[in-house]
């Protein structure tokens, strides 16, 4: 490598590690780099844009220009960060064990295949940069130096082991090249799998088997790790692919998880006068919330007593004097009593819960359930409703929940089984996902804004609108990822072991689904 290239690489790597001064600036810069790596994994270098990166980082587009001159500079910094991480976590600790080559080589294999270094996300990014290295000198410098340093370390360790064992007939270059080849093949396989389907202990064992074949007696086999089963295994790993398209499981989820849970209908500010109404979905059952006389609120099943069609289809509106079913000539008062028509029976009431000005409901026929799980609901009391949007998603509802739990931000709060709160100074976003059918769901998006004095409205509109745009971009990416995952599940293997860390909330959610799946009759599971 030329002196100029080496200096350029050193400068870039130092910049990646430095972070730009203060702790806040360092954290923001690192968030951009992490988001850039994720964007490269999802979209590849050519389709990665600054807009996609800042959406994943949940930062404003202007922040990028503060740290990077261009998209190209951000990509180079991300690659330099990966190279610095590889050196710090693999090369440096292995080099410390040079005097004990067996231990050093074993550690090298374990670290090289570790989830922190060889995650599908990072491996795919490495290969993306390698693929474009011939066209970009910066990529070639960084990738080339990483490869050269790794190969030199492997050759040195193999040479030391040959000397220690007296195996003078072995060629250090050939043995090292063989080990590097084994590791590269395993890396390539990681790039095209989900983390749940990667068997890392097996990958380490295959690499050590190669070394045993070359140096008999030097790399003893470790005892096999105990196998995990039952709900605990399901919690640590992915659910089987059949769980995302099983009608019987969906019926159990609706009955045992979703219908007993409180579902958000809306905000009291949307029901200002008698006759104002809101409608909502309760996992297969429709709800109707009406402001009655004297300001009282009533919640019913939004279902005609003659035929099970919806009495009111819009999400919100106003009724002049009563609830009508024109098809069957039925009329109900705002408190649900039948006042005209030949089909007997009043509207079926549902349970209602008010948290501040938020209104929740759940199915009336469900057994007693726990109260609304804890969340910073009080922070929503100072906000006012801005809009409500329904989005149909070509993915199972569980995929969206898993994505929320896998990469939650500190400002996000999950309320089991299907609510996500995202509360910021600029406003709040509440997402509620319900299944429509196996592999299909509907996401209801509630947007809230801070109440502002007239003089502050113009001043706050810019940051608020910018935040709304970032949230919109983040949500679109969430939906694209869920739909892409749903499409990929058709050919996915049912391997549920996951070696990487699993957040406790995600493990708990998976265990609840796994328990329902295991309880199904064999013919339906």
Buried (B, 14 or more C-beta within 10 A) or exposed (E): EEEEBEEBBEEBBEBBBEBBEEEEBBEBBBBBBBBBBBBBBBBBBEEBEBBBBBBBBBBBBEBBEEBBEEBEBBBBBBBBBBBBBBBEBBBEEBBEBEEBBBEBBBBBBBBBBBBEBBBBBBBBBBBBBBEBBEEBBBBBBBBBBBEEBBBEBBBBBBBBBBEBBEBEEBEBEEBBBBBBEBBEEBBEBBBEBBBBBBBBBEBBBBBBEBBBEBBEEBBEEEEEEEEBEEBEBBBBBBBBBBBBBBEBBBBBBBBBBBBBBBBBBBBBEBBEEBBBBBBBBBBBBBBBBBBBEEEEBBBBBBBBBBEEEBBBEEBBEEBEEBBBBEEBEBBBBBBBEBEEBEEEEBBBBBBBBEBBBBBBBBBBEBEEEEEBEEBEBEBBEEBBBBEBEEBEBBBBBBBBBBBBBEEBEEBBBBBBBBBBBBBBEBBBBBBBBBBBEBBBBBBBBBBBBBEBEEEEEEEBEEBBEBBBBBBBBBBEBBBBBBBBBBEEBEEBEEBBBBBBEBEEBBBBBBBBBBBBBEEBEEEEB
